[in-house]
C-alpha cells in the first residue's frame, strides 16, 4: 500500500470512529462551485461528494483508501444519493470522461512530478467546456512531510497551479498556511477555474 494511502487510511478509521464527517475548509470553498456531473478525485471519506449530491449533483468519486470508499458508498446508499464510489490507484489509473465539475483536493502532491502534472492535465481535459475545475495541493515552502512517508511527492511552485490554468477564468486562487506537527508548516494553494465555453 502506498505510504500516503496508508497514512490516510489510518486517519479515516479514526474519523469514522469519532463520527467526524464535517467538510474541511477546502471542501467548504469548493462546494458552491460544483454542479451537474462531478468527478471527485481523492474523495477521502466522501464528505464533499455527499454534500454535492445532496445539492443535486451526480457524483463519481475515487479514492485509494478502501476504508474511505466503503464509508462513502454506504452513506450514499443509505440516503439514496446519486454517488458512485470506487477505489483507484492514481499512480496509474487513467482519468477520462466529461464532467461539469472536476475536483482534486489534497491529491496531486502524492506522486512524482511527471504523474502530478499528467493528472492536472487530465483533470483539465475531463472538464467540459464551461465547467469548473477545483485543485488544492501543498506547494513549495511546506515543511511537513509525514504524510508522504518514504513515497514520492511533488510540491508545485507558489503560482504554478494557477499558471497551468492559463486561458481559463480564475474564479478563486488563494494560499493558506497552517502549523503542523513538529514545528513544521503546511502551505497550500487552492485554484478554482472555469474552462472556456
N, C-alpha and C positions, 0 to 999 in steps of 0.2 A: 504494500500500500504506500503510495507517495506520502512523504512526510507532511505536506500541507493538508492532505485529506485526513490523515491520522490525527493531526492537531485539532482540526475542526470536528471530526467525528467525536472525539472526547468532549469537546466543548458543547456540541449539540446534545449529547446524552445528559450533560449537566443541566442544560437549559430545559430539556423536556422534563426532567425530574423536578425542576423548580417551577415549571409552568410559565417560563419566561418566553413569551411569544410577541413581545412588543416590537414594533418597527424600529430599526436603528435610525439615527439621524439621516444617513444617506438614503435609506429607503423612504423616509418621510418626504425628502426633497424630490425623489423620483416619482412617487405615486401620482401626483396631479398631472404629470405629463404622459401617463400611459393610457392608451386607448386601443380599441379593436383587438386584433390578434397580437399577442405579446409573446416574445421569446425571452425567457429569463435564464441566463447562463450563470451557473454557480449560484443557484437559488437558495442554498442553505436550507433552513427549516421551512422555507416557503412562506414566511410572513408577508412578504411583498406580493408574491404570486396570489395568495389567498385574498389579500386586500384588493388587488386589481380585479380579481374575478368577482368579488362582492360588488365592485363598482361597475360591472358589466362587461369586462374584458374576457376574452378567451385566451387562456394561458397555456403555453408549452414550456415546461420548466425542467432543467437538467442540473444535476449536482454530482460530484464524485463520491459523496458520502451516502452509503446505503441507509444509514440511520436517518439522514435528512429526507431522503426521497420517500422512505416508508412513512415517516410522520406526515409529510405533505400530502401524499396520496390518501392516507387515512382521513386526514382533516377535510380534504376536498370532497371525498366520498360522503362523509358524514353530513356535510352541508349541501350536497348536490351541486357543487360548483364545477364550472367548465375548466378544469385544470387537468392536464396530462403531465405526470411527473415520471422522469426516467433517470437512471444512473448513467453517467457518461465519463469517460476518461478524456479530458480536454487536451491531454498531451498529443492525442492523435485523432480524436473524433472530429468529423467534418461539421461545419456549421453551414446549413443551407436552408432554402425556403425563402418565403417573403412574408414579412411581418410589419405591422403598423408601428410597433414599438419593440426595440431590442435593448435588453438591459444586461450589463455585466458589472456587478458591484463586488469589488474585492476579489476579482478573479485573475486579471491579466498579469498580475505580479508573480504568479506561481510557476512561470515557465521560462526557459531560456529566451533571450531576446527575439530570435527569429520566429519562434512559435507565438510569443506575445504579440508581435507586430502582425503576424498572419491572422491571429484571432481578431485583432482590432479591425483589420481589413475585411475579414469575413462577416463581422457584425455589420459593418457599413454596407456590404453587398446584400445582406439579408434584410436590410431596412428598405421598405417600399418607398418610392418617391412620395414626398410629403410626410413621411413617417419620422419618428424620433428615435435616436439612439442615446442611451444613458451609460456612461463609463465612469467608474470610480476605481482608483488604484493608488497604491503607495507610489511615491516619487522620490527622486534623489533628495538627500538630506535626512531621510528616515534612518534611524539607528537601531530599531527594534527588528530583530531577525529570528526570534524564537519560532515563529510560525512556519518558517521555511525549513527548519531542521538542517539536514545536510543536502537538501534538494536544491534545484536551480531556482533562480528568481530573476526578475527584471524590475529595476526602478527606472521608470521613464524620467526624462528631464522635466524641469519645472513647468514648461509650457508645451512640451512635446505632444501630449494628447490633444490639446486644443488645436495645435497646428495641423494635426492629422485630419482635422475636420475642415480644412480649407475649402471654401465654396459652399459649405453648409451654413445655415443660420444658427449661430450660437445663442441658445436660449439661457444658458447659465454656464459659467465657468468659475469655480471657486476653489480656494486652497484652504485646508483645515490642518491644524496641528494639534496633537494630543500627547500627553505624558503617557509613557508605557513603563512596564516593569524594569527594574534595574537602572533607573535614571536614564532610560532611553526615550526616544521620541518616534512618533508615527506622523508622517507628513503625507497627506492625501490630496489628490485633485479629483474633482467631480466635474465632468463636462456633459451637458445635455444639449443636443444639437438636432436640428430638423434638416432632413435631406431635401434638396431642391425638388420641387414637383416636376 
